[in-house]
Amino acid sequence: MALPKLTKLELQIMEALWSRGPCSVREIQESFPEKKRPAYTTVQTTVYRLEAKKALRRIKKISTALIFEAAVSREAAQRRLIDELLGLFGGKSRPIMAHLVESGTLTLEDVREAEKALKKLAGDERPK
């Protein structure tokens, strides 16, 4: 099954589940900063949409509260977002890397880690 495309609000809800574990709709809503907190019904509707997308699932019911957990990992969602971003650049990573360098976001440690990963990938692809 393909990973569903997630909106910004859906990602914020997923982040609450990834960081807190299983939650009710109320707990998810209360995880938002008070000044930017969406209405309970907005969170509830979005949670049900995420359930339909199979990004999260109901795990139990306590009284009238449904408890949900993430069915998609944070890493899988991040990979999907990065793939979408690369798609906007025709699959080319250089414009993104150039921006990260120019903005000061990319550190030498990040470059070293990427270099290690590339060397490992190149090593895994050698004929045996």
C-alpha positions as CSV (number, residue, x, y, z in Angstrom):
1,M,0.0,0.0,0.0
2,A,1.3,3.5,-0.9
3,L,1.9,5.9,1.9
4,P,-0.9,8.5,2.0
5,K,-0.2,12.1,1.2
6,L,-0.6,14.1,4.4
7,T,-1.6,17.8,4.9
8,K,0.1,20.1,7.4
9,L,-2.6,19.6,10.0
10,E,-2.5,15.8,9.4
11,L,1.2,15.8,10.0
12,Q,0.8,17.8,13.2
13,I,-1.7,15.3,14.4
14,M,0.6,12.4,13.5
15,E,3.4,14.2,15.3
16,A,1.3,14.1,18.5
17,L,0.8,10.4,18.1
18,W,4.5,9.7,17.3
19,S,5.8,11.7,20.2
20,R,3.1,10.8,22.8
21,G,2.0,7.4,21.7
22,P,-1.7,6.4,21.7
23,C,-4.1,9.3,22.3
24,S,-7.7,10.4,22.3
25,V,-8.9,13.2,20.1
26,R,-9.0,15.5,23.1
27,E,-5.4,14.6,24.0
28,I,-4.3,15.3,20.4
29,Q,-6.1,18.6,20.4
30,E,-4.5,19.6,23.7
31,S,-1.0,18.8,22.3
32,F,-1.3,21.9,20.1
33,P,0.0,25.3,21.5
34,E,-2.9,27.1,23.1
35,K,-2.7,30.1,20.7
36,K,-2.8,27.9,17.6
37,R,-5.0,25.2,18.8
38,P,-7.6,24.0,16.3
39,A,-11.2,23.3,17.4
40,Y,-12.0,19.9,18.8
41,T,-14.3,19.1,15.9
42,T,-11.5,20.1,13.4
43,V,-9.1,17.7,15.0
44,Q,-11.8,15.0,15.3
45,T,-12.7,15.3,11.5
46,T,-9.0,15.2,10.6
47,V,-8.4,12.2,12.8
48,Y,-11.2,10.3,11.0
49,R,-9.7,11.3,7.6
50,L,-6.4,10.0,8.7
51,E,-8.1,6.8,9.8
52,A,-9.7,6.5,6.4
53,K,-6.2,7.0,4.8
54,K,-4.9,4.2,7.1
55,A,-2.3,6.6,8.6
56,L,-3.7,5.9,12.1
57,R,-6.0,3.3,13.7
58,R,-8.3,2.9,16.6
59,I,-6.9,0.7,19.2
60,K,-9.5,0.9,22.0
61,K,-12.4,2.7,23.5
62,I,-12.4,4.1,27.0
63,S,-16.0,5.1,27.9
64,T,-16.9,7.3,25.0
65,A,-13.3,8.3,24.0
66,L,-11.7,6.5,21.1
67,I,-7.9,5.9,21.4
68,F,-5.8,6.1,18.3
69,E,-2.2,5.2,17.4
70,A,0.0,5.9,14.4
71,A,-0.1,3.2,11.7
72,V,2.6,5.0,9.7
73,S,6.0,5.6,11.0
74,R,7.5,9.1,11.3
75,E,10.4,7.9,9.0
76,A,8.0,6.7,6.3
77,A,6.1,10.0,6.4
78,Q,9.4,12.0,6.2
79,R,10.6,9.9,3.2
80,R,7.3,10.6,1.4
81,L,7.6,14.3,2.0
82,I,11.2,14.3,0.8
83,D,10.3,12.3,-2.3
84,E,7.5,14.9,-3.0
85,L,10.0,17.7,-2.6
86,L,12.5,16.1,-4.9
87,G,9.7,15.6,-7.4
88,L,9.2,19.4,-7.5
89,F,12.8,19.7,-8.6
90,G,12.6,17.0,-11.3
91,G,14.3,14.5,-8.9
92,K,17.4,16.6,-8.7
93,S,18.8,17.1,-5.2
94,R,21.4,19.8,-6.0
95,P,19.0,22.8,-5.7
96,I,17.9,21.5,-2.3
97,M,21.4,20.8,-1.2
98,A,22.6,24.3,-2.4
99,H,19.8,25.9,-0.5
100,L,20.7,24.0,2.7
101,V,24.3,25.0,2.4
102,E,23.5,28.7,1.6
103,S,21.0,28.9,4.5
104,G,23.5,27.4,7.0
105,T,21.2,24.5,7.7
106,L,23.5,21.8,6.4
107,T,26.4,21.2,8.8
108,L,29.8,19.5,8.2
109,E,28.6,16.6,10.4
110,D,25.5,16.2,8.1
111,V,27.9,16.1,5.1
112,R,30.1,13.5,6.8
113,E,27.0,11.3,7.6
114,A,25.8,11.6,4.0
115,E,29.2,10.7,2.7
116,K,29.3,7.6,5.0
117,A,25.8,6.6,3.8
118,L,26.8,7.1,0.1
119,K,30.0,5.0,0.6
120,K,28.0,2.2,2.2
121,L,25.5,2.3,-0.6
122,A,28.2,2.2,-3.2
123,G,29.9,-0.7,-1.4
124,D,26.6,-2.6,-1.3
125,E,26.2,-2.3,-5.0
126,R,29.5,-3.8,-6.0
127,P,29.3,-7.1,-7.8
128,K,30.1,-10.1,-5.5
